[in-house]
Amino acid sequence: EKSIIYVSATCSHCQRQKDLFGNSFKELNSIDCVFSPEKCREAGITAVPTWIIDGETYKGVQDIEKLKELTNCG
């Protein structure tokens, strides 16, 4: 709940990030910049995938272990 992932339906790196989560991806707070470009502009998103976790920005595909560390989950 303290994190958002910004993705694009046409982005191969975003698909790789989604694949790491499998069916659990739908549980994440995600915004697709193709369908919600205004939200991405407001957030200052210049590349996807981009994670915002606790107010910090992380660009690119992040592995599950890193995300667990950043979110204090796991």
C-alpha positions as CSV (number, residue, x, y, z in Angstrom):
1,E,0.0,0.0,0.0
2,K,3.0,2.3,0.4
3,S,4.2,1.6,-3.2
4,I,3.0,2.2,-6.7
5,I,4.4,0.8,-10.0
6,Y,4.0,2.7,-13.2
7,V,4.0,0.6,-16.3
8,S,3.0,0.7,-19.9
9,A,1.0,-2.0,-21.8
10,T,3.5,-1.8,-24.7
11,C,6.7,-2.0,-22.6
12,S,8.7,-5.3,-22.7
13,H,10.6,-4.4,-19.4
14,C,7.2,-3.9,-17.7
15,Q,6.1,-7.3,-18.9
16,R,9.3,-8.8,-17.4
17,Q,8.4,-7.0,-14.1
18,K,4.8,-8.3,-14.2
19,D,6.1,-11.9,-14.9
20,L,8.2,-11.8,-11.7
21,F,4.9,-11.4,-9.8
22,G,2.8,-13.8,-11.8
23,N,-0.8,-13.7,-10.8
24,S,0.0,-11.6,-7.8
25,F,0.7,-8.6,-10.0
26,K,-3.0,-7.7,-10.0
27,E,-2.7,-7.2,-6.2
28,L,-0.2,-4.3,-6.7
29,N,-1.1,-0.7,-6.9
30,S,-0.2,-0.1,-10.5
31,I,-0.9,2.6,-13.0
32,D,-0.6,2.0,-16.8
33,C,0.7,5.2,-18.5
34,V,-1.0,4.2,-21.7
35,F,-4.4,4.4,-20.1
36,S,-3.7,7.0,-17.5
37,P,-1.1,9.4,-19.0
38,E,-2.2,12.3,-16.8
39,K,-1.4,10.4,-13.6
40,C,2.0,9.5,-15.0
41,R,2.7,13.2,-15.9
42,E,1.5,14.3,-12.5
43,A,3.9,11.9,-10.8
44,G,6.8,13.0,-13.0
45,I,7.2,9.5,-14.6
46,T,9.7,9.6,-17.5
47,A,10.4,5.9,-17.9
48,V,8.6,2.7,-17.2
49,P,8.6,0.5,-15.2
50,T,9.1,2.9,-12.3
51,W,8.4,2.1,-8.7
52,I,7.6,4.8,-6.1
53,I,8.1,3.3,-2.6
54,D,7.8,5.4,0.5
55,G,8.2,8.5,-1.7
56,E,11.5,7.3,-3.3
57,T,11.7,6.6,-7.0
58,Y,13.2,3.4,-8.5
59,K,13.4,3.1,-12.3
60,G,13.7,-0.2,-14.2
61,V,12.9,-3.8,-13.4
62,Q,13.4,-4.5,-9.7
63,D,13.9,-8.1,-8.4
64,I,11.6,-9.5,-5.7
65,E,14.3,-9.5,-3.0
66,K,15.1,-5.8,-3.6
67,L,11.4,-5.0,-3.4
68,K,11.0,-7.0,-0.2
69,E,13.9,-5.0,1.3
70,L,12.5,-1.6,0.1
71,T,9.0,-2.3,1.4
72,N,10.0,-4.1,4.6
73,C,8.0,-7.1,3.5
74,G,8.9,-10.7,3.6
